[in-house]
Amino acid sequence: MTYLNYKGYLGTIEPQLEDGTLYGKLAFIRDLVTYEASTLNDLKREFEFSVDAYLQDCKELGHQPNAPLKGSFNVRTTPEIHRQAVLAAGDKSLNAFVTEAIAEKVARVLA
């Protein structure tokens, strides 16, 4: 999936087939922030406007804006892979080992 990106926020791009418009929402946050437009350039502008408006509204309300992708998530795996990962990590923490493994895989995929 392709995302819009602005000030650290990611936004979705979805077609609305019924009326031929585009819409989206800020991804990976709990608050609901949406935007829509009829062209991709307009959608990008509306997305950026929505991010700015969201941040301004949070400031005015004294509310901490949701941070997308905070760097923490749960991973579910089999007990055997969990055991092998702990052994393979050696002196590293499991978090450090998994972070390094993810970084290596991401570099290969995005290369």
C-alpha positions as CSV (number, residue, x, y, z in Angstrom):
1,M,0.0,0.0,0.0
2,T,1.1,3.5,-0.8
3,Y,0.8,6.2,2.0
4,L,0.8,9.9,2.0
5,N,3.5,11.2,4.4
6,Y,3.6,14.5,6.2
7,K,5.1,15.6,9.6
8,G,5.5,11.9,10.5
9,Y,1.9,11.0,9.9
10,L,0.9,8.5,7.2
11,G,-2.4,8.7,5.4
12,T,-4.3,6.2,3.3
13,I,-5.5,6.7,-0.3
14,E,-8.8,5.0,-1.1
15,P,-11.0,5.4,-4.2
16,Q,-14.7,5.8,-3.6
17,L,-16.1,4.0,-6.7
18,E,-19.7,5.2,-6.2
19,D,-18.9,8.9,-6.9
20,G,-15.4,8.8,-8.3
21,T,-13.8,10.6,-5.4
22,L,-10.7,9.8,-3.3
23,Y,-10.7,9.6,0.5
24,G,-8.4,8.6,3.2
25,K,-7.6,8.8,6.9
26,L,-4.6,9.1,9.1
27,A,-3.2,5.6,9.6
28,F,-1.9,4.0,12.8
29,I,-3.5,6.4,15.3
30,R,-6.5,6.0,17.5
31,D,-8.1,9.3,16.7
32,L,-10.2,9.5,13.5
33,V,-9.0,12.1,11.0
34,T,-10.3,11.8,7.5
35,Y,-10.0,13.8,4.2
36,E,-11.3,13.6,0.7
37,A,-10.9,15.2,-2.7
38,S,-11.5,14.5,-6.4
39,T,-7.8,14.4,-7.6
40,L,-4.7,12.9,-6.1
41,N,-3.0,16.3,-5.9
42,D,-6.0,17.7,-4.0
43,L,-6.1,14.7,-1.8
44,K,-2.5,15.3,-0.8
45,R,-3.3,18.9,0.0
46,E,-6.3,17.9,2.0
47,F,-4.2,15.3,3.9
48,E,-1.6,17.9,4.8
49,F,-4.4,20.3,5.9
50,S,-6.0,17.6,8.0
51,V,-2.7,16.8,9.8
52,D,-2.1,20.5,10.5
53,A,-5.7,20.9,11.7
54,Y,-5.5,17.8,13.9
55,L,-2.3,19.1,15.5
56,Q,-3.8,22.5,16.0
57,D,-7.0,21.1,17.5
58,C,-4.9,18.9,19.9
59,K,-2.9,22.0,21.0
60,E,-6.0,24.1,21.6
61,L,-7.7,21.3,23.6
62,G,-4.6,20.5,25.6
63,H,-4.7,16.9,24.2
64,Q,-1.5,15.0,23.3
65,P,-1.8,14.1,19.6
66,N,-1.6,10.4,18.9
67,A,1.9,9.4,17.7
68,P,1.8,7.0,14.7
69,L,4.0,3.9,14.9
70,K,5.6,4.5,18.3
71,G,8.1,1.7,17.8
72,S,6.5,-0.9,20.0
73,F,4.4,-3.9,18.9
74,N,3.7,-7.5,20.0
75,V,5.0,-10.3,18.0
76,R,3.4,-13.7,18.2
77,T,5.4,-16.7,17.1
78,T,5.7,-20.4,17.9
79,P,7.5,-21.5,21.1
80,E,10.2,-23.1,19.0
81,I,11.0,-19.9,17.0
82,H,10.9,-18.0,20.3
83,R,13.4,-20.4,21.8
84,Q,15.7,-20.3,18.8
85,A,15.6,-16.5,18.7
86,V,16.6,-16.3,22.4
87,L,19.5,-18.7,21.7
88,A,20.6,-16.9,18.6
89,A,20.5,-13.5,20.3
90,G,23.3,-14.6,22.6
91,D,24.4,-11.7,24.7
92,K,22.0,-9.3,23.0
93,S,18.5,-8.7,24.3
94,L,15.7,-10.3,22.3
95,N,14.5,-6.8,21.4
96,A,17.9,-5.9,20.0
97,F,18.1,-9.2,18.1
98,V,14.6,-8.8,16.6
99,T,15.1,-5.2,15.8
100,E,18.3,-6.1,13.9
101,A,16.6,-8.9,12.1
102,I,13.7,-6.7,11.0
103,A,16.1,-4.0,9.9
104,E,18.0,-6.5,7.7
105,K,14.8,-7.8,6.2
106,V,13.4,-4.3,5.5
107,A,16.7,-3.3,3.8
108,R,16.4,-6.3,1.5
109,V,12.8,-5.7,0.7
110,L,13.1,-2.0,0.1
111,A,16.4,-2.2,-1.8
